[in-house]
């Protein structure tokens, strides 16, 4: 959504963004299979996700995007 407001000779744009919260998507089986083939010992990103799960959730940022 874009709203254009005018104050005298100045024109200001107010931009709004809409985000929909959702749960993290699971890793697809084929994606996991390819990742394991490419990185048999895993890589840092894979090990972190396996150990911690999702690090950031949408709710963590809700206050920043009213």
ABEGO torsion letter per residue (X at the ends): XBBBBBBEABBBBBBBBBBBBBBBBBBBAAAAAAAAAABAAEBAAAAAAAAAEBABBAAAAAAABX
